[in-house]
Structure formats: C-alpha cells, structure tokens
Amino acid sequence: MSRPSVRLLACSVLIGLAAAGGVQAQTPAAAPASSLPDFTGIVQQNAAAVVHVEAKYNGRSQPRTMPGMPGMPGSSGGPGADDQAEILRRFFGMPAMPSPEEQKHTSLGSGFIISGDGYILTNNHVVDHADEVTVRLQDRRTLTAKVVGTDPQYDIALLKVSTSGTLPAVRIGDSQSLKPGQWVLAIGSPFGFDYTVTQGIVSAVGRNLGGGDQPYTSFIQTDVPINRGNSGGPLFNLQGQVVGINSQIYSNTGGYLGVAFSIPIDVAMNAVEQLKAKGFVTRGQLGVMVQGVTDDMVKVYKLDRGAGAAVTQVTPDSGAEKAGIQAGDIILKYNGETIDQPGDLPPLVGLTKPGTKVPVEVLRNGKHETLQVMVGTAPRDPDAVSPDGSAPVQTSGSQALGLTVGPLSADDRKQMGLRSGEGVQVTDISGEAAAQAGLRAGDVILRVDQHAVSSVADFRAATKDVKAGSTVLLLVRRGEQSSFIGITVPDGK
C-alpha cells in the first residue's frame, strides 16, 4: 500500500472512532459556487493564441540538454538507484529516439503567440539546437517557425512564423504583482494532448532554485498540474493575462508532484526585446562571489538575523571593486531591493542594464554603508542562438564543409576574449561533414588550415577550393576554449 493510501485509511479510521464515541461531526458549510473562479472565459479568449511546438533533430544537431524522464520511452535516463531525492527536471514533451542509424528524434512542447505578426515565445530547452521547428495552431494549421534567438540562462526562445492575416495574441500581464494564494491557469500540450487546461494557485514567488543553469531567474512556484509537453506554455492570471512561462517541475519520477515553476513574464519580455533588437540577451554583472550568512557569522558579526549575501570574493577591476565592496561585506540591499539570501542577488543584477550605476547597501564592521556601483556586462552564454538579424548580414556558406558563417561584432569578440578582427561565427550547420565533426551553430572559426580568418570574405577565400575527399583543419573557439577540428569532405559533395 502506498503512503497516500495509508494516510487515507488512517483518516477514515479516526472518523469512525469519533462517530462510535458519540462525537457529532460538524460539517462545514460548503462555499457558494459563485465564490469559485470560472476559467471558461479565459480559455475561450486565449486558447487560439496557444500553439503546439515540435522540434526535429535529424542527427546533424543535438540539444544541449536532453532531460531524462524515467519510465518513458526514449528517455536519456533518470537518477541512479542511490539518488532518491526529489530533483528538478525540465521537460521537453515526448522525445522519441529512433534507430541509431537514423539518429533522429522529435521533441514536443508548447508556446504562445505574443504579437499578431507571428512572434511566439517558448522555452529554449524545447527547441534547443533543433534542425527544424514547426508550430501547430488551434485551427490545425502547421507553420514552419524560424528561431529568432534563444537565451539558455533564462530558458527563453523567440520564434517567428509568417502567415497571411493577423494571428491571435495573448495579453501580457505583470508578474511582479503576483502574490501567493492567487489563482492561476495553464494551457498547454501535456503528453501531446493539445489545449489541456489546468489550474491551481501561486505557491511562492521569487523562488531561487540554487543556481545551476539559471541563476538569473527568480521563479514563480505553483501547484498547477504541469507535465511533459507543458514546457513553454503560458501561465495566466484571473484577468486572462500571461504572467509566466511554464518551465520546470520538481520530481523524482518525471511526473507532476504538485510543485511546478514558471519563468516570470517580466523577465521573458525583457529577453524578447533584446533578442529582437540585437539577437542576444545582455545581463548585468556586479563582480562578486557571495554565500549565505551562516550562524557563525551571525554570532561573530553580532547580527540580529542571518539575512543578506556575504561577499567571499571580489573580481579585480569589476564595478564592485571600483566601488569599494570588500570580501567580508554583507550585501543587504541592491538598488533598493532587500537581499534576504544569496539567490536574491543574481536575478536583480542580471536585469540591470550594463553601464547603470546602482546603490548597494552593505554591512561592514557593524556599520551600514551605501556604495554606488557601476554594473558591468556578464559574459554571454556560448550556447545562445542569435538570429540573422532584421538588416541584411553578409554570410558565406561552404557546401563541401556543410556550414555557413557570419561576421562577429566587436562586442562578441570582447566577451569571448578575442582580438579585434579575429574569427567568424558559425550560423548554420547544413551538412553531415560539419555535424559529424562536432561543429555547431555559435562556434567561432579562427583559422582554416594555415590561413587566419577575420571576415566572411576570408572564410570564402580559404574554402573555395575545397574538394571531395580532402580534409580541412579548422581552429574553433567555443566559449573560452579553442581546439582544432578536422572535417573530411565525403565523396560526391
């Protein structure tokens, strides 16, 4: 008998004893039906703006993360036998892993239209490095979607579809006004069942999940039933406005256990505007390492409580160092917002526009000090996908190598530690040769054989005479590491 069954049995036994002892049970009056929310209007107004997202992988590309879903076909595995603790899981939908020969699979998720001209929001992990993305509308039309841009750290992906006429779009709400106990509603495609509606309440706001891939996000926690395939779908308030994007669950089975997390829509829309404007998301950086305030620190520093973020390290030449923040300081407020725990700090800093000067209140030697800190720029995620851009961008493709490259901006080079005029960026993998060699979109090519590459024209010149059967040696930069990758062009190319 499972634990829930035991609890139910115990409850029934207690009720029986009370009745046998002559205790008259007082039945509480039922709440009038009119006091409960009616979600039908919200669903009718917004269902047409929710879409089913399908991402296909043909073997040339692979998602950065394939979450394991124990007990489901095609999973990449779950926790080991010794790992019985409940763990956070993202959920694609229903990944299907066919034969090793084909190395193809499909992931399913949800999304929602944010503007009538075809922009759609979903999770990055739903479409991560997919070779093809399609969306299906409520009227059963299936449209090819372009990935405008992604941001893995916020787990946001912005898609764009083209169609005649104006598409129905959701209304964007204010996630900062959410409070625990408020009713919320989700629409999505759990297990592939389109337009499934579930409801619950906000369990908590500002929930930090302990760093990992998303230290910059303070999640909305709900008890809305969320399962595989709900990823990327909208979370509505009672006004029919989107307040979050359903993203993660807390589970040791891969299924719903009453704890789900959504990305605040304010964070998501901030990312959307940046993706539209420049193709990537920029976050602020303070330049400190922090930890929680321990009981020992409370005693030694003679604090009233263990609130705040204790500075353990200050990055040289950062805004924090220049403003005078020191190791041992306890950050109590950032730009007027109270810091109760270390996880409160990164989301606030991340949303700050680089170059902004903000007040940071610290406790030092028992005294409160407010320092003015110039916020820097956090390094960009090397796995983020950037768009071709609304303006024409010069690119060059090599059919023999099976890849296309585009130029790097000065900011791109600076953030990757490259010199001025160094390298071109891979924008598309179109052939088996490059895919099998391990190249992927976002990589930076520094050299082709013995030739340094500083522009698209350089790449075109260095690859124009590549022939079938030859091997080309590329010096490739990914993140902060460079390595040589050889591509052997197969016969018949």
N, C-alpha and C positions, 0 to 999 in steps of 0.2 A: 504494500500500500504506500502510495506516495505521501510525502509530507503534507501537501494541501488536503488530501483525503483524511489524514489523521486529525487535522485541525477541525475539519467539518464534523467529524464524528464526535470529537470531544465537545463541540458546541451543542450538538443535538442531545448528548447525554446530560449536560448541565441543564438544558431546558426541561428535559424530562424530570430530573430531580426536583427542580423548582416547582413543577406542576404537582408532583406527588406530595411535596411538603405543604401544599396548600397555599403556596405563594401565587398570588394573582398577577400575571404578567401585564404590564401596562403597554399597550400597543400605541406607539407614537402616531399621531395623525399624519396622514400622507400629505405631502406638499402638493398644492394645487398644480395641475398640469400647466397652467398658464405661466408659472414661475420658471419653468424649464425652457432653455433656448430651443428655438426651432431653426434648424440649419438649412431647411429646404430652399429658402430664398438665396442664401449664399452660394449653394451648389448650382442653382439654376443660372445665377448671374456669372459664375466663374468657370464652370466646368469646360466650356468651349475654349478657354484660354490655357487649359492644362493639356500637355502633349505627352505622348509616349515616345521615349528616346531609345534608339537602337544603334549601338556602336559595333562595327565589324572590324575584326583583325584578320588579315589574310596571310599572316606569317612574316610579313616584312617588318611589322612594328609590334611592340608589346607594351601593354600598360605598365606604368611604373610600379603600381601596386595591384595585385590580384588577391583580394581578401579571401582567406579560407572560410568556407562555410561548412562546418562539419555535418555529415549526414546527407549532403546534397550532391547530385551528380555533377561532375566537372569542377569540384572544389579543389583548391590548392592545398587543402589540409587545414586542420584546426589546431588547437593547443594540444600539447602532449598529454600523456596519461597523468603525469605528475603536476600538470597545470590545471587545477580545478577552480582557480579563482575566476570570478567573472571578469571579462575583459571587454575593452571597447572594440567594436567592429564597424567598419564601413560596409556598405552593401551595394553591389552592382545591380543586382537583379537576378537573373538566372543565367549565369555563364555556362555555355555549352562547349565542352572541349572534345572535338572530334579526333580523328586518327592522327598519329604522329606524322604521317606522310603529308597531310594537308596543313597541320599546324594552324588551323583556323578556329576562331571562336567568336561568339557574339555575346555582348552584354546588354542587358535591358535596364532602363531606368525611367525616370520621369523628368519633366521640365515644365516651364510655364512661359507664356508669351508676355513680355514686359512692354512692348510697343507695337502698334498696328502695322509698322513697316517690317516686321518679321524678326526682331531680336528676341532671343529665347535664353532664359537662364536655366542652368542645371549644375550638377556637381562636376568638378574636374575628374573625380575618380570614375564617373560614368563613361566619359569619352576619352580618358587619358591615352594619348598617342594612338588613337584609332585610325585605321586606314580609310574608313567611310562611316559617316554618321547620317542617319535618317530620322525624321520625326513623323509621327502619325497624329493627325488632328482628330477631333471628335467626329467630324463628318467623314472620316475614314480616308481622307487624302493622305498620301505619303509623300513627303518632300525631302529632298537632299539638303542637308544643313552644312554650312561652312563653319568651321571652328574659328571664330574671330580672334579669340585669345583665351588663355587659361591662367589661373594662378593656383598652384598646388597648395600653398600655405594657407590660403583662405578656402581652398577646395571649391573654387568657382570656375565655371566655364561659360563663356558667352558664345552663343550660336547665332547664325543668321540664315533665314530662309527667304527665298524670293517667290512671290505669288501675285497673281492679279487681285486687286482689291485690298481692302484693309482687314487685317486679322483682328479677332477679339483679343483684348489685352486685360490683364489684371490691374487692380489699383494698388499702389504701393503705400503701405502704412508706416507707422513709426514704432520700431522695435524697442526704442528706449523708454517708451511709456508702458511697456508690459509689466504686469505685477503677478506674483504667484497667486494662484487661485482663479485667474481669468480663464474663461472658456476659449479653446482654440480648435481648429478643424484642419484636417489634412485631406488632400485629394491626390491620388497617385495610382501607380500600377503595381501593387504588391504581387509577386509571383506571376506577373504578366496579366493580372486581371485589371484591365483598364478602368479608369474613373471610379476607383474604390474610394469611398468616403469614410473616414474615421474621425472620432472626436475625443477630446479629453480636456485637461486643464494644464496651465503653466505650473510646473512643479518648482522651478527655480529659474532665476535669471543671472547673467554674469557668471555662468559656471565655467571654470577653467579646468581643462582635462589633463593638466600636468605636463604641458609642453608637447614633446613628440613632434609630429609634422605640422601642428597648428598652434604654436604658442601665441599667435597674434589674435586668436578668436576667443571671445567670451560667449559661450553657447547659451541658447535657451533650452532648458530641460523641461520636457513634458511627459505626460503619461499617455499621450496619443498612441494607439496601436500602430506601430511602424514596422514594416518587414522588408525583405529584399524586393527591390523594384520601386520602393517609395523614394529612393535616393534622387535628389534634385527636384522633388515635388514641392509645392507651396504649402506653407502653414498660414492659415487665415485667422484673423480675429473676428469678433461678432459683428463688426462693421463691414465685413467682406473684403478687408484689405490684407495684403500679404505682409506678414511680419517676420517670416523666416523661411529658410530653405532646409528641408529635412535631410539630414546628412549622416548621422551615426546612431547606433544603438549600443546598449550596454548589455552584453550577453555572453554566456559561456556555451551556448548552443547554436548561435547564429540566428535565433528567432527572438520574437518580441517578449520581453520580460518586464515591461512596464516602465522602462527608463529609455527615453529617446532624446536626441539632441539635434537642434536646428541652428543654422547659421543666422544671426540677426540680419534682417533685410537692410538695415543701415550700412552694415559692413559690406554686404554684397553689392549694393548700388554704388558705394564708393569705388569698389573694384571695377564695376561696369563702366563708370565714367572714365576711369583711367585706361581701361582696355580699348574703349572707343577712341580716346584721344591720342594715345601713344603706343598701344599694343602691349603694354605690360603694366604691372602694379608696383608702385613705389611706396615703401614704408619708412617711417622714421626710425632712427636708431639713437639711443641715449649714450651708449658706450660704457655700460656697467654690467657686472655679473652680480646676481642677488640670490639670497636664500631666505628661508623663513626665520622669524625671530624665535629662538629656542627658549626653553625655560631657564637655562643657564644664563642666557643673555638678559632675560628679564630680571634675574637676581643681581647680576653684576652691574647692569646699567640702571638698576632701581626703577624699572618701568612699571606702570600700572597694569599693562596687559601686553601680550605678545603680538601686537599688530604692527604691520609695516613690512618693508622689504629691506633686509640687511645687505649692505654692499660688501661683497667679498673681493671684488677686483674692478679696477677702472682701466679702460682701454686707453693706451697712450695716444695723445693728440686728438682724442674724441671731444665732443661737446661737453661731456660730463667732466673730463679732466680740466678742460679750459675754464669751466665754471667754478671749479674748486671742490667738486664732490670727491670724497676720500673713502678708502676702504675702512669699514667700521661705522660709517654713517648709516642711519636707518631712514629710508625714504618713507615719509608719512603721507605726502600729497604730491600729485603730479598734475599740474595745470588746474588746480582747484579740486581735483577728484581725490577722494580718500583712498589710500592703499592699505587694505586690511591684510593682504597676503601677497607673496611674490607674484603669483599668477595674475594679479590685477594690473600689474605694470605693463607687460608687453603689449596687450591689446590697445591700451591708451597711447603708448608711444608709437606703435605701428600705424595708427590712424592719423598721427600728426604729420603734416606736410613738412618734408625736409626743408631746412632753412628757417623754420619758425623758432622763435625764442619763447620758451615757456618757463613759468616759475615752478621750481621743485623744492618742496619743504622737507628738510632733513632734521633729524635729531642727532646732535653731536655733543658729547661731553655733558649731557643733561640739558642742553640748550637747543631751542628751535631756531633754525636758520632757513631763510628762503633764498635760493640761488637761481639766477637766470641762466638757463641752459639753451644753447643753440643746438637744435636737433639735427643730427646728421642723416645720411641715407643708408638704409640697410642693404646688404648685398642682395641682388636679385636671385630668385630661385632658378637654377640652371635647367630645371625640368619644365619651366613655364613655356607655353607655346605662344608665339607672337603672330599677329596677322600680317598679310602682305601690306596692309595699310590702305587707307582710302585714296591717297595720292599714288600715282604710278611709281613703283620702286624697281630699279634695274635688277634683274636676276639673270642667272645663267644656268642652264641645265646641261648635264653630260649624260647622253643616252647610254653610252658604254658603261659608265660607272653607276648609273641609276640614281642620280641625286641632282638636286637643284640648290644653288646657293644665292644668297643675297648679301647686301652690304651690312656692315656693323656701324652703329653710331658711336660718337665719341663717348657717350655715357656708358654704352655697352662695354666698350674697351676698358674704360676706367674701372668699372665694377668687377671686371674679370681679371684685372691686373695686367692688361695688355698695353703695349706701346701704341702710340699714335700711328694709324695707317697699317695696323697689323691684323691680318686674318679676315675671312669671310664666314658667314654663318650658314649652316645647312638649313634650308627652309622646307625641303620635301624629300622624302625617300620614295623613289618611283620604281626601283628595280631590285631584283634579287641579289645582285652582286654587292651593293652597298648594305642591304639589310643583313645578309649573311655575314658580312664583315663586322657587324655590330654598330654601324653608324646610325644616328637618329637625328630627327629634327632638333635644332638648338645647338648641336655641336659646332665648334669653330675650327675651320681648316686653316692652319698656319703655313703649311708647305705642301707642294705637290712634287714628289720626287726631290730633286735638288733645287727647286725654284720656290722662293718665298712668295707668299700670296698676300697682297694687301688690298685687292679690289676684285670686283666681279670680272673685270677685263683681264686681270692677271690669271684668274682661275680658268677663264675661257681659253686663253692662250696656252696655258700649261696642259690642258686636257684635250685640245683639238685634234691631236694626232694619236690618241689612244686607240689601239687596235684590239680585236678579239684575240684572246689568249695571252695578252700581256698583263703584267702586274704593275699596279701603280701604288706607290708608298705615300701615304698621307700623314702629316703630323697634325694630330687632332687635339684640341683643347676642350675638355668637358669639366665644368665647374672650375676647380683650382688645379687640376692635373692635366698634363699633356702626355700623349703617348702616340707611337707610330702604329698605324693600321694599314695593312696591305689589302688591296682589292684586286683580285684576279678576274679579269673580264672573260666570261664564258664565250665559247664559240657561238657564232650566229648572232651576236649583238651588232 
